[in-house]
């Protein structure tokens, strides 16, 4: 497990430094891909909107990456 952390950590640091640089340069805002309340709220409403628009829906078949989008309909 420690080896995996060492491999991943440099990429995370580079991402964080690049994000800060772009933010300072352009005024853009970094939105974390899963640990941000706006992303979580958007994923939570995805299923509600789907059910609202397709009332006869029996099943949802979706590819799973991180699993955030499919955690709501479960």
C-alpha angles and dihedrals in degrees: 000000000000091000091054091052092052090051095048100039098070091054091049091050092049090049091050094048092046090049092051091048093051090045092054093043099047107013089243119152124232113232112193110231094234111356098069126096092226092056092045092049091049092050091048093054093047094081093041090054091047093053091044093053098039107037095174092058113141101172143009119217112192138161112247123224109148093351097234096119094049098044092080101056092046 
